């Protein structure tokens, strides 16, 4: 609760303490969270202690009760540690990146509440408590993406993220209800203890939430549009909060929900399709964003082949790497006067930011000894259980290597135009360096803790696919087929799927609802209805001649007339 407490105090006391005071308050609350969760990490991971903290009884229905509490298992504590570490570094980075912006108090406080909501989701003992965190990160993401509200594109991006994610929210709500009907409880522990057969229908409902929150194939359009928000928000959304929430929930539900073949199909398709969007993108933030969708595909695929341990490892490694990439890209964009097109970059100094881009790209590619190597390699190996999963994961290695090398070549190796650059702020440099160091250390520690699981070397096929991508990235910057690129990037999804199928049908449905309310409810109960009602009452009174009913009729008539006019 420390981040939420810090965020709320920052909002309430904002006028007195100012932007800098609010920044310091929120950063300190995050640092305290890092210290406390690091102590729990030592207890749970090193000493092997499993804890259950029951805070209070939330509600009771017969013999069933819902308690508010925290389950401290290995994957839970590791995930919470990653969230607070990345969150604290991003907050420190934001302090310098956003120092010239207005409303810093609101920004820094909402970031803290955003992180706190994710911690509620991760540590929750049951699905109802998880849903509070789920809704919290959804609301905070909308506020942060729409931070520059004076820009129409930013407001549209925030609204788009909110609307698309409401589809997944509906799926999660239905899944919670189905879980209670099927298992008589919403507690993870109780459901796992009584499950006889995995619930496929509940699985489909939860997968709806995964597709929207984790921006999988078919629901990924909000992800690139969200890049309209400030770079620290992008780093937080992609590294530690919003997009990892869907994958994390489905990992927690392993053994309870069915639909594994659906996860394999969605994960494998996302690896290739969203990766191809990165191939044709020219905006540095959108390239990194599409790489997130592709890497999340690996995580969903891993859960589908019943390898959730590798999935959570990749979530943690990817969080460190992606935070580093976005902060490094932000440093370069900041120095280039907000230029984001990689074709206009290259040259300059920016040593720390460029080092971060290289290290982060190596982690995304899964180069040996990088922080993302072990978890990604294990997912690829486990995906061989499914022929479709094996092919898509190996194709993903080639695609990822291609757009990563192309980005490195354009942003770092290319000479670019001679221009005067601003150096990164010292605080931004420190944040990038800390993220780089911690990311490398975490990759090494995970390898040591789970050495038995990482015994085999990287497969021959993966090496070959990676080398193909690297060579293409160096020597073939443009892939032929502009029409194919346009079809992949825009036409197939935006025009056919989103606009023609979803957009038009939603528009027609909304029109029918509005017309129904207008004609059948307001018109019947409003002016027309009140007039007809008065005529009926007049006929009744004339026939019966009951004077006592005149007064009642007058009162009802006045009320109906006032309501229809008001």
Backbone torsions as a table, in degrees:
resi	resn	phi	psi	omega
1	UNK	NA	-10.2	-176.6
2	UNK	-55.4	-46.7	179.1
3	UNK	-61.2	-39.7	180.0
4	UNK	-66.9	-42.5	178.0
5	UNK	-60.6	-46.3	178.1
6	UNK	-61.2	-41.4	179.6
7	UNK	-65.4	-42.9	-179.8
8	UNK	-66.0	-44.2	177.9
9	UNK	-62.0	-40.1	178.4
10	UNK	-60.9	-40.3	178.2
11	UNK	-68.1	-43.6	-177.1
12	UNK	-68.9	-42.3	-175.4
13	UNK	-96.3	10.1	-172.8
14	UNK	-54.9	-41.7	-177.7
15	UNK	-66.9	-31.8	-178.5
16	UNK	-80.6	-43.0	-173.7
17	UNK	-91.7	-18.2	177.3
18	UNK	76.3	178.7	-177.3
19	UNK	-63.0	-45.4	-179.2
20	UNK	-66.9	-41.4	178.5
21	UNK	-63.8	-41.0	177.7
22	UNK	-64.0	-40.3	178.3
23	UNK	-60.9	-47.1	-179.5
24	UNK	-62.8	-42.5	-179.7
25	UNK	-60.8	-47.8	-177.5
26	UNK	-68.9	-37.3	177.9
27	UNK	-64.6	-41.2	179.4
28	UNK	-66.5	-38.7	177.9
29	UNK	-63.4	-36.3	177.6
30	UNK	-69.0	-39.3	179.5
31	UNK	-64.5	-39.5	176.3
32	UNK	-62.8	-37.8	177.3
33	UNK	-63.2	-41.0	178.1
34	UNK	-60.5	-45.0	-179.3
35	UNK	-61.4	-48.1	-176.0
36	UNK	-66.8	-42.7	-178.8
37	UNK	-73.4	-29.4	174.8
38	UNK	-63.1	-37.8	176.3
39	UNK	-64.0	-41.4	177.7
40	UNK	-67.9	-36.5	177.9
41	UNK	-59.6	-42.8	179.1
42	UNK	-62.5	-44.3	-178.2
43	UNK	-64.5	-45.6	-171.9
44	UNK	-80.6	-46.1	-174.3
45	UNK	-82.7	-46.9	-176.8
46	UNK	-78.7	-47.5	-176.6
47	UNK	-89.7	-9.2	176.8
48	UNK	71.3	27.6	-179.8
49	UNK	-88.4	134.5	175.3
50	UNK	-110.9	127.2	-175.5
51	UNK	-120.4	148.5	171.2
52	UNK	-130.5	116.5	-178.7
53	UNK	-105.9	110.8	178.2
54	UNK	-96.7	116.7	-175.0
55	UNK	-88.4	-56.7	178.5
56	UNK	-159.2	161.1	176.8
57	UNK	-81.3	123.4	-173.7
58	UNK	-84.9	-52.2	179.6
59	UNK	-155.1	160.4	-178.8
60	UNK	-135.4	135.8	177.0
61	UNK	-133.5	97.4	-175.2
62	UNK	67.4	-127.4	177.7
63	UNK	-84.1	-14.7	-178.5
64	UNK	-86.0	134.9	177.8
65	UNK	-132.8	148.8	177.3
66	UNK	-110.7	121.4	-178.3
67	UNK	-109.9	145.2	174.2
68	UNK	-90.5	120.9	-177.0
69	UNK	-164.0	-179.3	-178.4
70	UNK	-128.2	132.6	174.4
71	UNK	-102.6	120.6	-178.2
72	UNK	-105.4	80.6	172.9
73	UNK	-99.6	172.0	-174.5
74	UNK	-58.7	-52.4	-176.9
75	UNK	-66.3	-31.9	179.4
76	UNK	-66.7	-48.9	-177.6
77	UNK	-68.2	-38.7	176.9
78	UNK	-61.2	-42.9	179.7
79	UNK	-66.1	-43.3	178.8
80	UNK	-62.7	-39.5	178.9
81	UNK	-63.1	-43.6	178.4
82	UNK	-61.8	-42.3	-178.7
83	UNK	-61.4	-46.9	-176.4
84	UNK	-73.9	-33.8	179.0
85	UNK	-67.7	-50.9	178.4
86	UNK	-62.4	-42.2	-179.9
87	UNK	-61.6	-42.2	-179.5
88	UNK	-67.3	-38.9	178.8
89	UNK	-68.2	-41.0	178.6
90	UNK	-65.5	-36.8	177.1
91	UNK	-64.4	-42.1	176.8
92	UNK	-62.2	-42.5	177.8
93	UNK	-62.5	-42.1	-178.7
94	UNK	-63.3	-34.4	-179.3
95	UNK	-56.3	-37.2	-179.3
96	UNK	-91.1	-38.3	-177.4
97	UNK	-66.1	-36.2	-174.3
98	UNK	-102.6	15.0	-172.5
99	UNK	-65.4	-25.4	179.3
100	UNK	-91.2	-4.1	-176.3
101	UNK	-87.2	153.5	174.5
102	UNK	-80.1	164.8	177.8
103	UNK	56.1	42.8	176.6
104	UNK	-63.7	-32.8	-179.7
105	UNK	-57.9	-50.6	-179.1
106	UNK	-62.9	-43.6	-177.0
107	UNK	-61.5	-53.8	-176.1
108	UNK	-64.4	-36.7	-179.2
109	UNK	-69.6	-42.5	179.3
110	UNK	-66.5	-35.7	176.2
111	UNK	-59.2	-44.3	178.9
112	UNK	-63.7	-42.8	178.5
113	UNK	-65.4	-36.8	176.0
114	UNK	-56.6	-49.3	-179.8
115	UNK	-65.8	-41.7	178.3
116	UNK	-61.9	-38.7	177.6
117	UNK	-63.7	-38.7	177.2
118	UNK	-65.2	-37.4	177.8
119	UNK	-65.1	-37.2	175.9
120	UNK	-62.0	-45.2	179.3
121	UNK	-60.5	-44.9	-174.9
122	UNK	-69.4	-45.0	-172.7
123	UNK	-89.2	0.7	-172.9
124	UNK	-64.6	146.8	-179.7
125	UNK	-85.9	-20.6	-176.5
126	UNK	-144.4	171.4	-173.7
127	UNK	-73.6	-30.4	177.9
128	UNK	-66.3	-43.8	177.3
129	UNK	-65.0	-39.1	176.5
130	UNK	-59.3	-38.2	-176.9
131	UNK	-66.9	-29.5	175.3
132	UNK	-61.9	-47.5	176.5
133	UNK	-63.7	-37.7	179.1
134	UNK	-59.6	-47.5	178.7
135	UNK	-68.8	-36.1	179.5
136	UNK	-60.8	-45.7	-179.9
137	UNK	-69.3	-29.7	177.4
138	UNK	-66.2	-45.8	179.6
139	UNK	-66.1	-45.8	-179.1
140	UNK	-63.3	-38.3	179.4
141	UNK	-63.7	-39.4	177.5
142	UNK	-61.7	-45.2	-179.2
143	UNK	-63.2	-42.2	-175.5
144	UNK	-75.8	-39.2	177.2
145	UNK	-63.8	-36.8	-179.4
146	UNK	-88.6	19.3	-174.4
147	UNK	-55.2	-46.9	177.0
148	UNK	-83.8	71.9	-172.3
149	UNK	-67.0	-17.1	179.0
150	UNK	-72.4	-18.3	177.5
151	UNK	-90.6	125.7	-176.8
152	UNK	-64.0	-38.2	-178.8
153	UNK	-64.0	-37.1	179.6
154	UNK	-66.4	-44.0	179.0
155	UNK	-63.1	-40.8	178.4
156	UNK	-64.0	-40.7	-179.6
157	UNK	-63.2	-43.4	178.1
158	UNK	-62.9	-43.2	179.6
159	UNK	-66.2	-38.5	179.3
160	UNK	-63.0	-44.4	178.2
161	UNK	-60.5	-42.5	-179.0
162	UNK	-64.9	-47.4	-175.5
163	UNK	-65.2	-47.5	-178.9
164	UNK	-63.3	-39.6	-178.9
165	UNK	-70.4	-20.3	176.2
166	UNK	-64.9	-27.7	176.6
167	UNK	-62.6	-47.1	177.8
168	UNK	-65.7	-35.5	178.2
169	UNK	-60.7	-39.4	178.2
170	UNK	-63.3	-41.9	177.9
171	UNK	-61.3	-42.5	179.4
172	UNK	-64.7	-42.3	178.7
173	UNK	-61.5	-44.3	177.6
174	UNK	-63.5	-38.3	178.7
175	UNK	-63.6	-39.3	177.6
176	UNK	-63.3	-44.6	178.3
177	UNK	-62.7	-42.8	179.1
178	UNK	-65.5	-36.3	178.0
179	UNK	-63.2	-40.6	179.6
180	UNK	-67.3	-39.8	179.3
181	UNK	-66.8	-42.6	-175.6
182	UNK	-74.7	-41.3	-171.5
183	UNK	-114.5	-6.5	179.3
184	UNK	72.8	15.6	-178.7
185	UNK	-161.5	161.2	173.5
186	UNK	-114.4	5.9	178.7
187	UNK	-80.2	132.4	179.2
188	UNK	-56.6	-46.7	-176.9
189	UNK	-62.8	-44.2	-179.6
190	UNK	-65.7	-44.4	-179.2
191	UNK	-61.2	-42.1	179.8
192	UNK	-68.0	-29.8	-177.8
193	UNK	-77.4	-25.3	-176.5
194	UNK	-106.8	-6.1	-176.0
195	UNK	-65.3	132.6	175.3
196	UNK	-105.8	-45.5	177.8
197	UNK	-135.6	136.1	-179.0
198	UNK	-59.8	136.2	-176.2
199	UNK	-84.5	108.0	-176.9
200	UNK	-70.8	-40.8	-179.2
201	UNK	-64.3	-44.3	176.7
202	UNK	-61.0	-37.9	178.4
203	UNK	-61.0	-42.8	179.5
204	UNK	-63.0	-39.2	178.9
205	UNK	-64.9	-44.1	179.1
206	UNK	-66.8	-37.1	179.4
207	UNK	-62.8	-31.9	174.0
208	UNK	-56.6	-43.8	177.9
209	UNK	-65.2	-38.5	178.9
210	UNK	-64.3	-43.4	-177.0
211	UNK	-61.5	-40.8	-177.5
212	UNK	-81.2	-48.6	-176.6
213	UNK	-67.3	-41.7	-178.0
214	UNK	-95.8	15.8	171.5
215	UNK	46.4	56.3	177.5
216	UNK	-86.0	171.4	-172.6
217	UNK	-51.2	127.4	-177.4
218	UNK	101.0	-22.7	-178.9
219	UNK	-130.1	25.3	-171.3
220	UNK	-96.7	-1.6	-172.0
221	UNK	-65.9	-28.8	-179.9
222	UNK	-67.9	-23.9	-172.5
223	UNK	-64.2	-47.5	-179.4
224	UNK	-73.1	-35.5	178.1
225	UNK	-65.3	-29.1	179.6
226	UNK	-65.6	-12.1	177.3
227	UNK	-69.9	-6.9	175.5
228	UNK	-67.9	-21.7	179.3
229	UNK	-76.0	174.0	178.8
230	UNK	-59.4	148.1	-178.1
231	UNK	-57.9	-41.0	176.9
232	UNK	-57.8	-33.6	177.2
233	UNK	-66.2	-42.8	177.4
234	UNK	-59.1	-44.3	179.7
235	UNK	-60.2	-43.1	-176.8
236	UNK	-70.9	-43.7	-179.3
237	UNK	-62.4	-43.8	-173.7
238	UNK	-83.8	-25.9	-174.4
239	UNK	-93.0	-45.5	-165.2
240	UNK	-132.3	-11.0	-172.3
241	UNK	-124.8	-96.6	-162.2
242	UNK	-54.7	-57.8	-171.0
243	UNK	-72.9	-23.7	177.9
244	UNK	-81.0	-14.1	-176.3
245	UNK	-62.6	-44.7	-178.6
246	UNK	-61.3	-47.2	179.2
247	UNK	-62.0	-42.4	-178.0
248	UNK	-62.3	-42.2	-179.3
249	UNK	-62.2	-43.0	-178.6
250	UNK	-70.2	-28.0	173.6
251	UNK	-66.3	-44.0	179.2
252	UNK	-64.1	-27.2	-176.7
253	UNK	-90.7	5.4	-179.7
254	UNK	-60.8	136.0	-177.1
255	UNK	89.9	-11.6	179.3
256	UNK	-107.2	-43.7	-175.7
257	UNK	-104.1	151.8	176.0
258	UNK	-99.4	-160.8	179.1
259	UNK	85.5	31.3	-177.8
260	UNK	-62.3	-38.3	-179.6
261	UNK	-65.8	-30.8	176.2
262	UNK	-67.0	-41.7	178.0
263	UNK	-62.3	-40.8	178.1
264	UNK	-61.6	-44.4	-179.9
265	UNK	-64.4	-45.6	-179.5
266	UNK	-67.3	-45.8	-179.3
267	UNK	-62.7	-47.8	179.8
268	UNK	-63.4	-42.4	178.4
269	UNK	-64.1	-38.7	179.7
270	UNK	-66.9	-38.2	178.9
271	UNK	-55.3	-47.7	-174.3
272	UNK	-81.8	-51.7	-173.0
273	UNK	-66.3	-49.7	-178.6
274	UNK	-68.9	-31.6	173.6
275	UNK	-61.4	-39.2	178.3
276	UNK	-66.3	-30.5	174.6
277	UNK	-62.4	-37.1	176.6
278	UNK	-66.7	-30.9	179.0
279	UNK	-63.5	-39.2	-176.0
280	UNK	-95.0	-2.1	179.5
281	UNK	-80.2	149.0	178.1
282	UNK	-118.0	-12.7	178.5
283	UNK	-84.1	125.2	-174.0
284	UNK	-60.2	-39.2	-180.0
285	UNK	-70.2	-34.7	179.3
286	UNK	-72.3	-34.0	175.3
287	UNK	-60.5	-47.0	180.0
288	UNK	-66.0	-36.4	179.2
289	UNK	-64.8	-44.8	179.1
290	UNK	-65.5	-32.9	176.4
291	UNK	-64.0	-31.7	176.1
292	UNK	-62.7	-49.2	178.9
293	UNK	-58.2	-40.5	179.2
294	UNK	-65.9	-45.0	179.8
295	UNK	-67.5	-33.8	174.6
296	UNK	-64.5	-30.4	174.4
297	UNK	-60.1	-40.0	175.6
298	UNK	-59.9	-40.8	-177.9
299	UNK	-67.0	-43.1	178.5
300	UNK	-65.3	-42.1	176.9
301	UNK	-58.9	-41.3	-179.4
302	UNK	-62.0	-41.1	176.8
303	UNK	-65.8	-36.8	179.5
304	UNK	-62.9	-33.0	178.5
305	UNK	-94.7	17.4	175.3
306	UNK	60.7	49.0	177.8
307	UNK	-131.4	58.5	-173.6
308	UNK	-68.6	-26.8	177.3
309	UNK	-61.2	-41.9	177.0
310	UNK	-68.6	-34.0	179.6
311	UNK	-64.4	-46.1	-179.5
312	UNK	-67.8	-33.5	176.0
313	UNK	-63.6	-40.3	-179.8
314	UNK	-71.0	-33.8	175.4
315	UNK	-58.9	-45.5	-177.3
316	UNK	-69.1	-48.7	179.2
317	UNK	-62.3	-42.8	-179.8
318	UNK	-64.4	-36.6	179.0
319	UNK	-59.3	-45.0	178.6
320	UNK	-64.4	-46.4	-177.0
321	UNK	-65.5	-43.7	-176.0
322	UNK	-70.6	-36.3	174.5
323	UNK	-60.6	-42.2	178.6
324	UNK	-63.1	-43.4	-178.9
325	UNK	-63.9	-45.9	-177.8
326	UNK	-67.5	-40.2	179.2
327	UNK	-67.5	-37.6	177.4
328	UNK	-66.8	-43.5	176.9
329	UNK	-61.9	-38.4	177.9
330	UNK	-62.4	-39.4	176.9
331	UNK	-61.9	-41.7	179.5
332	UNK	-68.1	-44.3	178.8
333	UNK	-61.4	-42.6	-179.9
334	UNK	-60.0	-40.9	-178.0
335	UNK	-74.5	-22.4	-178.0
336	UNK	-97.9	21.7	178.3
337	UNK	57.7	46.6	175.5
338	UNK	69.5	20.4	174.6
339	UNK	-76.6	128.9	-176.4
340	UNK	-119.5	-5.5	-179.0
341	UNK	-78.6	120.3	-176.6
342	UNK	-66.9	-21.2	178.6
343	UNK	-70.6	-17.2	-179.7
344	UNK	-106.0	11.6	-179.0
345	UNK	-103.8	-170.6	-178.5
346	UNK	107.1	156.1	-179.9
347	UNK	74.3	-170.4	178.4
348	UNK	80.2	-176.5	-175.9
349	UNK	-98.5	-90.9	174.8
350	UNK	44.8	48.3	-172.6
351	UNK	-61.1	-43.7	-176.5
352	UNK	-66.3	-45.8	179.9
353	UNK	-63.7	-41.8	-179.3
354	UNK	-69.4	-35.2	174.2
355	UNK	-61.3	-41.5	178.6
356	UNK	-63.0	-39.6	177.8
357	UNK	-62.5	-42.6	-179.1
358	UNK	-65.7	-50.3	-178.4
359	UNK	-63.1	-42.6	179.4
360	UNK	-64.6	-41.3	178.9
361	UNK	-64.8	-38.4	176.8
362	UNK	-62.2	-39.6	178.1
363	UNK	-66.1	-41.4	178.8
364	UNK	-65.3	-39.9	179.1
365	UNK	-68.7	-25.9	-178.1
366	UNK	82.3	33.2	177.5
367	UNK	-66.3	142.5	-176.4
368	UNK	-54.6	136.6	-179.8
369	UNK	75.8	-0.6	172.4
370	UNK	-82.4	167.2	-173.8
371	UNK	-66.9	-24.7	-178.6
372	UNK	-96.7	4.7	-172.5
373	UNK	-68.2	-56.5	-170.5
374	UNK	-62.2	-48.7	-176.2
375	UNK	-65.5	-40.7	-179.5
376	UNK	-67.7	-41.7	179.7
377	UNK	-63.4	-40.1	178.8
378	UNK	-65.7	-38.1	177.9
379	UNK	-63.9	-43.8	179.1
380	UNK	-61.6	-41.7	-179.9
381	UNK	-65.4	-44.2	-179.4
382	UNK	-69.0	-29.1	-178.2
383	UNK	-68.0	-11.2	177.9
384	UNK	-64.9	-12.3	174.5
385	UNK	-62.3	-25.7	177.8
386	UNK	-120.8	127.7	-179.7
387	UNK	-61.2	-42.2	177.9
388	UNK	-62.3	-44.7	179.3
389	UNK	-63.8	-38.9	-179.8
390	UNK	-64.6	-46.5	-178.5
391	UNK	-65.2	-46.4	-177.2
392	UNK	-66.1	-38.3	-179.8
393	UNK	-68.6	-36.5	178.3
394	UNK	-72.9	-37.6	174.3
395	UNK	-62.6	-37.7	178.8
396	UNK	-60.8	-34.3	177.3
397	UNK	-61.5	-44.9	179.9
398	UNK	-65.5	-45.9	-178.1
399	UNK	-63.8	-45.3	179.8
400	UNK	-61.2	-43.9	179.7
401	UNK	-62.0	-38.6	-178.0
402	UNK	-63.7	-55.6	-174.8
403	UNK	-72.0	-24.5	176.9
404	UNK	-69.9	-46.0	179.3
405	UNK	-66.7	-39.5	177.9
406	UNK	-61.1	-41.2	179.2
407	UNK	-65.5	-44.5	178.4
408	UNK	-60.1	-43.7	-178.2
409	UNK	-62.9	-45.3	-177.3
410	UNK	-70.7	-43.9	-171.8
411	UNK	-81.8	-33.9	-170.6
412	UNK	-112.6	-50.0	-173.6
413	UNK	-77.9	-40.8	-178.1
414	UNK	-59.2	143.1	-179.1
415	UNK	-72.3	-38.7	179.1
416	UNK	67.5	-173.8	178.6
417	UNK	-81.9	145.2	176.3
418	UNK	-72.6	122.6	-179.3
419	UNK	-153.4	159.6	178.1
420	UNK	-83.4	126.6	-179.1
421	UNK	-111.6	149.8	171.0
422	UNK	-91.7	138.7	176.6
423	UNK	-73.7	156.4	174.5
424	UNK	-63.7	149.7	171.8
425	UNK	-64.4	152.0	-180.0
426	UNK	-59.3	-39.2	178.7
427	UNK	-63.9	-38.4	177.7
428	UNK	-66.9	-40.9	177.5
429	UNK	-59.8	-46.2	-179.3
430	UNK	-60.5	-42.2	-178.4
431	UNK	-63.0	-45.3	180.0
432	UNK	-63.9	-42.7	-179.3
433	UNK	-65.6	-42.1	178.0
434	UNK	-62.0	-43.9	-180.0
435	UNK	-63.7	-39.6	178.7
436	UNK	-63.0	-47.4	-177.5
437	UNK	-64.6	-47.7	-178.2
438	UNK	-64.8	-39.2	178.7
439	UNK	-60.2	-43.8	179.1
440	UNK	-66.3	-43.4	-179.2
441	UNK	-63.4	-43.3	-179.7
442	UNK	-62.5	-42.0	176.9
443	UNK	-58.5	-42.0	179.7
444	UNK	-68.8	-43.1	-178.0
445	UNK	-65.2	-41.3	178.0
446	UNK	-61.4	-35.9	178.4
447	UNK	-66.3	-40.3	-178.9
448	UNK	-71.5	-42.9	-178.8
449	UNK	-65.0	-34.0	-175.6
450	UNK	-120.6	43.5	-174.4
451	UNK	-55.9	-38.9	-177.4
452	UNK	-62.5	-29.1	-178.3
453	UNK	-81.3	-16.0	-175.9
454	UNK	-111.5	30.6	-172.9
455	UNK	-71.4	-40.0	-174.8
456	UNK	-76.1	148.8	178.4
457	UNK	-81.5	168.1	180.0
458	UNK	-60.1	138.0	-175.7
459	UNK	-66.9	155.8	-178.4
460	UNK	-64.2	-42.4	-178.7
461	UNK	-61.3	-42.2	-178.9
462	UNK	-63.9	-39.4	177.5
463	UNK	-62.7	-43.1	-179.1
464	UNK	-64.9	-44.9	180.0
465	UNK	-64.5	-38.2	178.4
466	UNK	-64.7	-42.5	-179.3
467	UNK	-66.2	-37.0	176.6
468	UNK	-60.7	-46.3	178.7
469	UNK	-62.7	-41.2	179.8
470	UNK	-63.8	-46.7	-178.9
471	UNK	-63.3	-44.2	178.1
472	UNK	-62.7	-40.0	179.5
473	UNK	-63.5	-33.6	-179.3
474	UNK	-79.4	-46.0	-170.5
475	UNK	-103.1	-12.5	-176.4
476	UNK	-134.3	81.2	-176.4
477	UNK	-69.7	-31.8	-178.7
478	UNK	-112.2	124.2	175.1
479	UNK	-85.7	127.4	-178.5
480	UNK	-63.1	149.7	179.2
481	UNK	108.0	65.5	-179.0
482	UNK	-62.3	-34.7	179.2
483	UNK	-65.8	-37.6	178.2
484	UNK	-63.9	-44.3	179.6
485	UNK	-61.3	-41.6	179.7
486	UNK	-66.7	-38.6	178.9
487	UNK	-64.7	-44.0	-180.0
488	UNK	-67.4	-48.5	-172.8
489	UNK	-75.7	-27.3	-172.9
490	UNK	-134.7	-55.1	-165.4
491	UNK	-65.0	-48.6	-173.5
492	UNK	-60.2	-48.0	-175.9
493	UNK	-89.4	-56.5	-171.0
494	UNK	-63.4	-44.5	-174.5
495	UNK	-85.2	-51.2	-173.5
496	UNK	-78.0	-55.8	-173.3
497	UNK	-75.3	-53.8	-171.5
498	UNK	-77.1	-50.8	-173.8
499	UNK	-78.6	-50.2	-174.4
500	UNK	-76.7	-37.9	-175.4
501	UNK	-92.4	-59.2	-177.0
502	UNK	-75.3	-53.0	-172.7
503	UNK	-57.1	-50.8	-176.5
504	UNK	-67.0	-40.5	-179.0
505	UNK	-68.0	-39.4	176.7
506	UNK	-64.9	-40.5	179.2
507	UNK	-63.2	-44.2	179.0
508	UNK	-63.5	-42.1	-179.9
509	UNK	-63.1	-44.1	179.5
510	UNK	-63.5	-39.0	179.4
511	UNK	-63.6	-43.4	179.3
512	UNK	-63.2	-40.1	179.5
513	UNK	-64.0	-46.1	-179.0
514	UNK	-63.5	-43.9	179.3
515	UNK	-64.4	-38.2	178.6
516	UNK	-63.5	-43.8	178.4
517	UNK	-64.5	-41.6	-175.9
518	UNK	-68.3	-47.2	-173.4
519	UNK	-83.7	-44.2	-170.5
520	UNK	-89.9	-23.9	-177.8
521	UNK	-107.5	-60.6	-175.4
522	UNK	-65.7	-41.7	-177.6
523	UNK	-70.1	-43.1	-178.0
524	UNK	-69.9	-36.3	-178.3
525	UNK	-93.5	-10.4	-176.4
526	UNK	-93.4	-124.9	-175.0
527	UNK	-60.1	-49.2	-178.0
528	UNK	-65.0	-44.9	-178.5
529	UNK	-64.3	-42.1	-178.7
530	UNK	-66.9	-36.3	179.3
531	UNK	-65.8	-45.6	-179.9
532	UNK	-64.1	-38.5	179.7
533	UNK	-64.2	-40.0	179.3
534	UNK	-65.5	-38.4	179.0
535	UNK	-64.5	-42.0	178.4
536	UNK	-62.3	-45.3	-178.9
537	UNK	-64.0	-36.7	179.7
538	UNK	-64.2	-41.4	179.5
539	UNK	-64.9	-40.0	-179.5
540	UNK	-63.8	-43.8	-177.9
541	UNK	-66.1	-40.5	-179.5
542	UNK	-63.0	-41.1	-177.5
543	UNK	-68.2	-43.6	-172.0
544	UNK	-92.1	-22.9	179.0
545	UNK	62.1	24.5	-179.0
546	UNK	-84.3	104.6	-174.5
547	UNK	-65.9	-29.0	-176.8
548	UNK	-64.7	-21.2	-178.0
549	UNK	-86.7	-9.5	178.5
550	UNK	-60.5	-47.1	-178.3
551	UNK	-60.4	-43.4	179.1
552	UNK	-61.6	-43.2	-179.9
553	UNK	-63.2	-40.5	179.0
554	UNK	-62.8	-44.3	-179.7
555	UNK	-62.1	-48.4	179.8
556	UNK	-61.2	-40.8	179.7
557	UNK	-62.8	-43.0	179.1
558	UNK	-62.8	-43.0	179.8
559	UNK	-61.7	-47.4	-179.0
560	UNK	-64.5	-40.3	179.4
561	UNK	-64.2	-44.7	179.2
562	UNK	-63.4	-38.7	-179.2
563	UNK	-67.5	-40.5	-177.8
564	UNK	-71.0	-28.5	179.5
565	UNK	-86.6	-23.5	-174.2
566	UNK	-85.5	NA	NA
